[in-house]
């Protein structure tokens, strides 16, 4: 979509007021040291005053943008997520100011702060105890220093991590805790992962785990280091994942998304899903603020995909308002949105609601990809039941291959059938 900077700015700020609901992501692009596997936009900082000034200048711009977003949207954000980088590197004054600003129009239903374990302290915990935030997500990744070293993890000594979990009375918290772990680290065994899970449950009994398979992103030091062994390492990871998934179920966690597990409640009702990430997986609108942050906004029946340029110096020095020339914008096509809906929706074990899908895209999904669905059901990789299409746990291991087959079948259908490619985005908010 080619627009001038002024046209772009005016159209996007007005679009914020149109949103039926909106989640907010705030990107804090700072960390103590960049991990070897990380491809998110972030910069390492120290405690030197000039770096603190850099953090403060970035936050000043973020404050201005939040104020403008508050004014334009003028409603309560559904969820808010502070990610990075490492938001835990901020001073408590800055972090508290951010938390107060995002709640000006009403407190969001979920407010998550990402934080490296070594940055967990009493001041941070007090923010949760006071109700300013509702969910802490900490990236432990592994409790083995050797394994952390193998992936160049920016982390304090494991003893420090254990102490951080032990010493802040986390076990008696009244808010949710998520722990990130990584599977597929070179030289890691299934026993290593199970041992980490056991110890973490014993220490803090988290409501939620995010267990990711290690990915080797091009351009990262980890990719360059293990390039020649990558296929073998990924095969080992694929063998480990199903065992870990079964173990998580055994330990009382519901596997609701490929990489995410929520502790089952006594009533059987799952109340600990990450509500913010569900907004992404369900393809609902969200606003991203900060250098490198992305947004998806609805403009009538058009989807706008927006990205703030990953340039912190340009971001800090800008005197313009929200979503100005520092933001890149494009309009997502019908075909691209349909494919993203499948990619994201099928990550969830609840899957795709077929009635809702038909309302959004004005097509019947089972009629445009019958071969892929029938073949997947025959192999017990997919299930169609009660107007839902979803992967089985075995099928999720073949998700990428099955999605490729889906997309080929969809393109063939569009090439031979007349389809009025119109979207009804109001149906995104309806669960049929």
Secondary structure, DSSP 8 states (H G I E B T S, - for coil): ----HHHHHHHHHHHHHH-SS-EEEEEE-EESS--TT--SS-EE--SSHHHHHHHHHHHHHHHHHHHHHHHHH-S--SEEEEEES-GGGS-HHHHHHHHHHHTTT---SEEEEEE-GGG--HHHHHHHHTTS--EEEEEEE-S-HHHHHHTT-----HHHHHHHHHTTTGGG-SSEEEEEEEE--TT--HHHHHHHHHHHHHHH--SEEEEEE----TTSHHHHHHGGGHHHHHHHHHHHHHHHHHHHHHTTEEEEETTEEEE--TTS----S-HHHHHHHTT--EEEESTT-EEEEEETTEEEEEEE-S-HHHHHH--S-TTSTTEEEEEE-HHHHHHHHHHHHTTBTT-EEHHHHHHHHSS-HHHHSHHHHHHHHHTTSEEEETTEEEE-TTGGGGHHHHHHHHHHHHHHHHHHS-------GGGGG---
